[in-house]
Amino acid sequence: MERVDAHVHVFDRVSAQFPRTTSELAPAEREARAETLLAQMEAAGIDRAVLIDMGGTAIEHHRYVTHCVRRWPGRFTATGLVDPNDADPPARLRELVAQTGIRGIRLGSLDDGRATTAEQVRAYGLFAVARELRLNINVYGGADNLRCIGLLAPVFPEVVISLDHLGMCPSTPMRRDRWGRPRFDDEPIPPPSYPQVLELARFPNVYIKVSGEYAFSKQPYPYADMRPLVEQVYRAFGPERMMWCSDFPWIAVEPGYGRLAVLLEHHLPALGAAERELIMGGNALRVWFDR
């Protein structure tokens, strides 16, 4: 079975060829190139990866991930970003898919918190386009998203909704640590929203990514304080809806890509071979690569 990293970020330095937005984590001069990722994947025995774009919502901001997928079509697929405040987000999503070939999008906010039905959720139109175009939706943001997913998931059962980073919904400030990684030092483990995360397992189209432990853990690798959350996710979602991810490049230096590739052995040591294959690649192959 091929092994798949279902959540990585790649980007080049800002240039006319590859424009992007900048941030504290990805300033203009920083790069996390696909060649570096591929070398680390090769060393760790990882075959494919899903590129999670973070460079901005404009079409041109997706040039680098589009370049990577076209150059290494057997190794990568990609997500994109759409501005939910755009005048017509569904139209922008159609345009983005037509020009880039992305297989999904990542959303940080689904609504302003007032929706009581699926149709009232601000992201409803994006989910409708995702159903039509067979796109996946990744969600990472505040706890209000969890209630919205509960409204949308049964209305769009064909759309795979992935909860990023073990379903953590940060409610505390992020800072950049000395390794250039995102850190949430004040976020409690488990967060108050975790019962809501686990309740979403009742919807068969809701998946969860096993990733981001380094950003929330209060302990060094192998992040023993995160193990209870991984065990709860395993009991709720089962191995059929869990996908392992490294969150490259933030982990490239500390603890290192190879150590992330074996983290599951620390948190779920009793996994059978078949279950491990599902989490480490089988599910992502089916969801992202139609395998």
C-alpha positions in Angstrom: 0.0 0.0 0.0 1.3 3.4 -0.9 1.7 5.9 2.0 0.3 9.4 1.7 0.9 12.6 3.6 -2.5 14.2 3.5 -1.5 17.7 4.7 1.6 19.6 3.7 2.4 23.2 2.7 4.9 24.1 0.0 5.8 27.6 -1.3 8.6 29.4 -3.0 10.1 32.8 -2.2 7.8 35.6 -3.4 8.5 36.4 -7.0 6.8 37.5 -10.2 6.6 33.8 -11.2 5.2 32.7 -7.9 3.4 35.5 -6.1 1.7 34.8 -2.8 0.6 36.6 0.3 3.0 36.7 3.3 2.6 36.0 6.9 4.5 35.6 10.1 5.0 31.9 9.3 5.8 32.4 5.6 7.6 35.8 5.1 8.5 36.8 1.6 12.0 35.4 1.8 11.1 32.0 3.3 10.7 29.0 1.0 9.5 25.4 1.5 10.0 23.9 -2.0 8.6 20.7 -3.3 12.0 19.3 -4.0 12.8 19.5 -0.3 9.6 17.8 0.6 10.1 15.0 -1.9 13.6 14.3 -0.5 12.2 14.0 3.0 9.2 11.9 1.8 11.6 9.6 0.0 13.8 9.1 3.1 10.7 8.3 5.2 9.0 6.0 2.7 6.1 8.3 1.9 4.9 8.1 -1.7 2.4 11.0 -2.2 1.2 14.2 -0.6 -1.7 16.6 -0.6 -0.6 20.2 -1.0 -2.6 22.5 1.2 -2.2 26.0 -0.4 -1.7 28.9 2.0 -0.5 31.6 -0.4 -3.7 33.5 -0.9 -7.1 33.4 -2.6 -6.3 35.0 -6.0 -5.8 32.7 -9.0 -2.2 33.7 -9.3 -1.5 32.9 -5.7 -2.0 29.2 -6.6 0.7 29.1 -9.2 3.2 27.3 -7.1 1.0 24.4 -6.0 -0.3 24.2 -9.6 3.3 24.0 -10.9 4.1 21.2 -8.4 1.1 19.1 -9.3 1.8 19.5 -13.1 5.5 18.7 -12.7 4.9 15.7 -10.4 1.4 14.5 -11.3 1.9 11.1 -9.7 3.1 12.5 -6.4 0.9 15.5 -5.6 -2.6 16.8 -5.6 -3.7 20.2 -4.2 -6.3 22.3 -2.4 -7.0 25.9 -2.9 -8.3 29.0 -1.1 -11.5 31.0 -1.7 -12.3 34.3 0.0 -15.7 33.7 1.7 -16.3 37.5 1.6 -16.0 37.5 -2.2 -19.0 38.8 -4.0 -19.7 35.3 -5.4 -17.5 32.6 -3.7 -19.1 29.7 -5.7 -18.2 31.4 -9.0 -14.7 32.0 -7.8 -14.4 28.4 -6.8 -15.5 27.3 -10.3 -12.9 29.6 -11.8 -10.2 28.3 -9.5 -10.9 24.7 -10.4 -11.0 25.4 -14.1 -7.6 27.2 -14.0 -5.7 25.1 -11.5 -7.3 21.6 -11.3 -7.4 21.7 -7.5 -9.1 18.8 -5.8 -10.4 20.6 -2.7 -10.4 23.8 -0.7 -9.6 24.8 2.8 -11.9 27.0 4.8 -11.2 28.8 8.0 -14.7 30.1 8.7 -18.0 28.6 7.5 -20.4 31.2 9.0 -20.7 34.1 11.4 -22.3 31.8 13.9 -26.0 32.7 13.4 -27.1 30.1 11.0 -29.6 27.5 12.2 -30.1 25.6 8.9 -27.7 24.4 6.3 -29.1 26.8 3.7 -28.3 29.7 6.0 -24.7 28.8 6.4 -22.5 31.3 4.5 -20.4 28.4 3.0 -23.5 26.6 1.7 -22.9 27.6 -1.9 -19.3 26.4 -1.8 -20.4 23.0 -0.5 -22.9 22.9 -3.4 -20.1 23.5 -5.9 -17.9 21.0 -4.1 -20.6 18.3 -4.5 -21.0 19.1 -8.2 -17.3 19.1 -9.0 -16.4 16.3 -6.6 -14.2 18.4 -4.4 -13.1 17.8 -0.8 -13.4 20.4 1.9 -10.9 20.9 4.7 -11.9 22.9 7.8 -9.6 24.5 10.3 -10.7 27.4 12.5 -12.9 28.3 15.4 -15.3 26.1 17.3 -18.3 27.7 15.5 -17.3 25.7 12.5 -18.2 22.4 14.3 -21.9 23.4 14.6 -22.0 24.4 10.9 -20.5 21.1 9.9 -23.2 19.4 11.8 -25.7 21.3 9.6 -23.9 20.8 6.3 -22.6 17.2 6.5 -26.0 15.5 6.3 -27.1 17.8 3.4 -24.0 17.1 1.4 -23.2 13.4 2.1 -21.2 13.2 -1.1 -18.7 15.8 0.1 -15.8 14.6 2.2 -15.2 17.1 5.0 -11.8 16.7 6.7 -11.1 18.2 10.1 -7.6 19.5 10.2 -5.2 18.8 13.0 -7.2 16.4 15.1 -10.2 18.7 15.0 -8.4 21.3 17.2 -10.2 24.6 17.0 -7.7 27.2 18.5 -9.3 29.7 20.8 -6.0 31.2 22.0 -3.3 33.2 20.2 -0.8 31.6 17.8 2.8 32.5 18.0 5.8 31.5 15.9 8.3 29.5 17.9 12.1 29.4 17.5 11.9 26.7 14.8 9.4 28.9 12.8 6.5 26.7 13.7 3.0 27.7 14.8 2.5 27.2 18.5 -0.6 27.5 20.7 1.0 27.4 24.2 -2.2 28.4 26.0 -4.6 26.0 24.3 -6.0 23.5 26.7 -5.7 19.8 26.0 -8.3 18.6 25.3 -10.1 21.9 24.3 -13.6 22.5 25.5 -14.9 21.9 22.0 -13.6 18.3 21.8 -16.9 16.6 22.6 -18.4 18.4 19.6 -15.5 17.2 17.4 -16.1 13.6 18.4 -19.9 13.9 17.9 -19.2 14.7 14.2 -18.1 11.1 13.8 -21.8 10.2 13.4 -21.6 11.6 9.8 -19.9 9.1 7.5 -18.5 11.9 5.3 -16.6 13.6 8.1 -12.9 12.6 8.3 -10.2 13.7 10.6 -6.5 14.4 10.0 -4.0 13.1 12.6 -1.6 16.0 12.6 -0.5 19.2 14.3 0.4 17.5 17.6 3.6 19.6 17.8 1.6 22.9 17.7 -0.5 22.1 20.8 1.4 19.6 22.9 3.0 20.8 26.1 5.6 18.0 26.0 8.4 17.2 23.6 8.2 14.5 20.9 6.4 12.1 20.9 3.9 14.4 22.5 2.5 12.0 25.1 -0.2 14.5 26.2 -1.8 14.3 22.7 -2.1 10.5 22.8 -5.5 10.5 24.6 -6.9 12.7 21.9 -5.7 10.4 19.2 -7.1 7.4 21.1 -10.5 9.2 21.4 -10.5 10.0 17.6 -9.7 6.4 16.9 -12.6 5.2 19.0 -15.0 7.7 17.5 -14.0 7.8 13.8 -12.3 4.5 13.4 -9.3 3.8 11.2 -11.4 4.1 8.0 -11.8 7.9 8.5 -8.4 9.0 9.8 -5.6 10.3 7.7 -2.0 10.8 8.8 -0.3 14.1 8.0 3.1 15.7 8.7 2.2 19.4 8.3 5.5 20.0 6.5 7.4 22.4 6.5 6.9 23.4 10.0 8.2 20.1 11.4 11.2 19.8 9.0 13.7 20.8 11.7 12.0 19.8 14.9 11.2 17.0 15.3 12.0 16.1 11.7 9.9 14.6 9.0 11.0 11.0 9.6 10.0 11.2 13.2 6.5 12.4 12.2 6.2 9.5 9.9 6.4 7.1 12.8 4.4 9.1 15.4 1.4 6.9 15.0 3.4 4.0 16.4 3.7 6.0 19.7 0.0 7.1 19.9 -1.7 3.9 18.6 0.9 1.2 19.2 -1.7 -1.6 19.1 -2.9 -0.9 15.5 -3.0 -3.8 13.2 -1.3 -3.7 9.9 -4.5 -3.2 7.9 -5.6 -0.4 10.1 -2.2 1.3 9.9 -2.3 1.1 6.1 -5.6 2.9 6.0 -4.5 5.7 8.2 -1.1 6.1 6.6 -2.3 6.1 3.1 -5.3 4.0 2.1 -7.9 6.5 3.1 -6.1 9.5 1.5 -5.5 7.5 -1.7 -9.3 6.9 -1.9 -10.3 10.4 -1.0 -7.7 12.4 -2.8 -6.3 10.2 -5.6 -9.4 8.1 -6.5 -7.6 4.9 -5.7 
